[in-house]
Amino acid sequence: MTRGPELHGEMVRLRPIEARDAQRLWESLHDPEGRRQTGTTATFSRTEIDEWAATVSDRPGRYDWAITPGAVRDGAPVSDELIGEIVLNEIDEVAGGANLRLQMLPDYRGRGYGREAIWEVLRFAFDGVRVDGEREPGPGLHRVGLDVLSINPRAKALYESLGFREEGRLRDVYRDGEGWADAIVMSILEDEFRAAAGA
């Protein structure tokens, strides 16, 4: 499994992350609120981020997309700049499962871009993608899971509205300043996604 396809919604276009995205990824790693809401504690050098951006879309067992605005003018994207990233990783082809991760840059949170990006990735994960009217298979997953921090109720509400269900809780698994935060484990199954898509 390597470089995933472009995925298109009304508001977003998802394309594989490329070397040119390194600066925006670097900016997202230095967003204090984003780091807090996702429980990110690791530090990275700029060289590591440059190398990651240049190679991650060709690494096996994962799909890494840059979320870009979906607006088109004269048949071409108005902007190709990364406004967030969405990842389908930890893909287990035998069990049919994967993990989902989303990170939006600060100016693009709460505007619907993340919601649509998640929906397009779930459609690809469970049902494949349509290219020129033809269906191309995706990874054919049965389950997509994620964990969301207990300090991020807005994200939890978003996932629930898309059909994810809470499965359990890992207590005090993330640091939150001087305190701790739980990880709420959530998932959506292929039949649940299709029921939501049909609605």
Order of alpha helices (4+ residues) and beta strands (2+ residues): beta-beta-alpha-alpha-alpha-beta-beta-beta-beta-beta-alpha-beta-beta-beta-alpha-beta-beta-alpha
